[in-house]
Amino acid sequence: QVQLVESGGGLVQPGGSLRLSCVASESIVSIYAMGWYRRAPGKLRELVAAINSAGTPNINDSVKGRFTISRVNAKNTVYLDMNSLKPEDTAVYYCNTISRDLEVGPWGQGTQVTVSS
């Protein structure tokens, strides 16, 4: 099964930006879709953004207009660009594969994003 490693998290002030990276251990070209998820303290994990094999993005309404998802197949990498960050964006962010049946793979360690002044 493909292994995923997330990076790019950190502490940022409200209104700031971060770019998260998700590097896969093998080609992602044939994977149905790749998604970025987050789990905030005391909340369930939620899908933030996904991008299918054709490059079509799907963004959660809660971050639409602020977050962008992209993929570079040649680098086996998926990015999440986060702008105008808010304290409520604080969470551990994970990437994962999404199958045609909308099943996800094993969860990795994730990367912590903290938005605070």
BELVENHU-V493913 format. One record per residue. N is the residue number from 0. PHI is phi in degrees with one decimal (NA if undefined). PSI is psi in radians with two decimals (* if undefined). OMEGA is omega in whole degrees, -180 to 180 (999 if undefined). Layout:
n=N phi=PHI psi=PSI omega=OMEGA
n=N phi=PHI psi=PSI omega=OMEGA
This chain:
n=0 phi=NA psi=2.53 omega=-177
n=1 phi=-64.8 psi=2.41 omega=176
n=2 phi=-99.3 psi=2.44 omega=-177
n=3 phi=-122.7 psi=2.43 omega=178
n=4 phi=-126.7 psi=2.08 omega=179
n=5 phi=-94.2 psi=2.57 omega=177
n=6 phi=-155.9 psi=2.96 omega=175
n=7 phi=106.2 psi=-0.08 omega=179
n=8 phi=-71.8 psi=3.04 omega=180
n=9 phi=165.7 psi=-2.96 omega=178
n=10 phi=-98.3 psi=2.24 omega=-179
n=11 phi=-140.4 psi=2.61 omega=179
n=12 phi=-78.2 psi=2.71 omega=175
n=13 phi=-54.5 psi=2.40 omega=-177
n=14 phi=90.5 psi=-0.16 omega=-178
n=15 phi=-81.7 psi=-3.08 omega=-176
n=16 phi=-133.0 psi=2.68 omega=173
n=17 phi=-145.9 psi=2.67 omega=171
n=18 phi=-119.6 psi=2.11 omega=176
n=19 phi=-96.2 psi=2.50 omega=178
n=20 phi=-121.2 psi=2.54 omega=176
n=21 phi=-130.8 psi=1.96 omega=-179
n=22 phi=-105.5 psi=2.24 omega=-180
n=23 phi=-96.0 psi=2.65 omega=-178
n=24 phi=-77.5 psi=-0.19 omega=178
n=25 phi=-150.3 psi=3.11 omega=-175
n=26 phi=-58.9 psi=2.43 omega=178
n=27 phi=-105.6 psi=0.09 omega=-175
n=28 phi=-56.1 psi=-0.75 omega=-174
n=29 phi=-92.8 psi=0.02 omega=179
n=30 phi=-74.9 psi=2.35 omega=-174
n=31 phi=-55.4 psi=-0.82 omega=178
n=32 phi=-160.1 psi=2.77 omega=174
n=33 phi=-120.8 psi=2.46 omega=-178
n=34 phi=-131.7 psi=2.64 omega=170
n=35 phi=-107.6 psi=2.29 omega=180
n=36 phi=-123.2 psi=2.89 omega=173
n=37 phi=-146.0 psi=2.65 omega=175
n=38 phi=-129.7 psi=1.97 omega=177
n=39 phi=-88.2 psi=2.74 omega=180
n=40 phi=-54.4 psi=2.23 omega=177
n=41 phi=76.0 psi=0.13 omega=-178
n=42 phi=-124.2 psi=2.86 omega=176
n=43 phi=-77.1 psi=2.72 omega=175
n=44 phi=-67.1 psi=2.42 omega=-180
n=45 phi=-131.1 psi=2.65 omega=176
n=46 phi=-79.3 psi=2.17 omega=-180
n=47 phi=-92.3 psi=-0.81 omega=-178
n=48 phi=-160.1 psi=2.63 omega=177
n=49 phi=-139.2 psi=2.73 omega=177
n=50 phi=-141.8 psi=2.26 omega=-176
n=51 phi=-87.2 psi=-3.13 omega=-175
n=52 phi=-65.8 psi=-0.37 omega=178
n=53 phi=-85.5 psi=-0.09 omega=180
n=54 phi=90.6 psi=0.18 omega=180
n=55 phi=-82.4 psi=2.14 omega=-178
n=56 phi=-89.3 psi=2.74 omega=174
n=57 phi=-138.9 psi=2.04 omega=-172
n=58 phi=-112.7 psi=2.35 omega=175
n=59 phi=-61.1 psi=2.42 omega=-178
n=60 phi=-57.2 psi=-0.52 omega=-176
n=61 phi=-67.5 psi=-0.33 omega=-179
n=62 phi=-124.7 psi=0.07 omega=-178
n=63 phi=-60.6 psi=2.36 omega=-179
n=64 phi=90.5 psi=-0.23 omega=179
n=65 phi=-117.3 psi=-0.59 omega=-178
n=66 phi=-109.5 psi=2.54 omega=177
n=67 phi=-132.8 psi=2.37 omega=176
n=68 phi=-111.1 psi=2.48 omega=178
n=69 phi=-148.7 psi=2.88 omega=180
n=70 phi=-140.0 psi=2.53 omega=174
n=71 phi=-123.4 psi=1.71 omega=-175
n=72 phi=-60.3 psi=-0.63 omega=-179
n=73 phi=-63.4 psi=-0.39 omega=180
n=74 phi=-107.0 psi=0.09 omega=-177
n=75 phi=51.7 psi=0.70 omega=-171
n=76 phi=-129.9 psi=2.46 omega=173
n=77 phi=-121.2 psi=2.40 omega=-178
n=78 phi=-114.6 psi=2.66 omega=169
n=79 phi=-129.2 psi=1.91 omega=177
n=80 phi=-92.9 psi=2.14 omega=-175
n=81 phi=-118.0 psi=2.11 omega=180
n=82 phi=-121.0 psi=2.87 omega=178
n=83 phi=48.9 psi=0.84 omega=-176
n=84 phi=-64.7 psi=2.53 omega=-179
n=85 phi=-120.3 psi=2.75 omega=177
n=86 phi=-54.6 psi=-0.57 omega=-179
n=87 phi=-72.7 psi=-0.10 omega=174
n=88 phi=-83.8 psi=-0.10 omega=179
n=89 phi=-61.2 psi=2.19 omega=-176
n=90 phi=-178.0 psi=2.98 omega=167
n=91 phi=-91.2 psi=2.24 omega=-177
n=92 phi=-104.4 psi=2.35 omega=-179
n=93 phi=-126.4 psi=2.59 omega=168
n=94 phi=-111.7 psi=2.77 omega=-180
n=95 phi=-159.6 psi=2.84 omega=174
n=96 phi=-85.7 psi=2.64 omega=178
n=97 phi=-128.2 psi=2.14 omega=-179
n=98 phi=-84.4 psi=3.03 omega=179
n=99 phi=-61.5 psi=-0.48 omega=177
n=100 phi=-88.6 psi=0.20 omega=178
n=101 phi=64.7 psi=0.49 omega=173
n=102 phi=-91.3 psi=2.59 omega=179
n=103 phi=-109.8 psi=2.80 omega=180
n=104 phi=-85.9 psi=-2.96 omega=178
n=105 phi=-63.4 psi=2.58 omega=180
n=106 phi=-84.9 psi=2.46 omega=176
n=107 phi=-91.6 psi=-2.82 omega=-177
n=108 phi=-77.8 psi=-0.47 omega=-177
n=109 phi=76.8 psi=3.08 omega=178
n=110 phi=-135.4 psi=2.32 omega=-174
n=111 phi=-80.8 psi=2.28 omega=173
n=112 phi=-118.9 psi=2.16 omega=179
n=113 phi=-124.3 psi=2.14 omega=-180
n=114 phi=-110.5 psi=1.92 omega=-175
n=115 phi=-159.5 psi=2.59 omega=176
n=116 phi=-93.1 psi=* omega=999
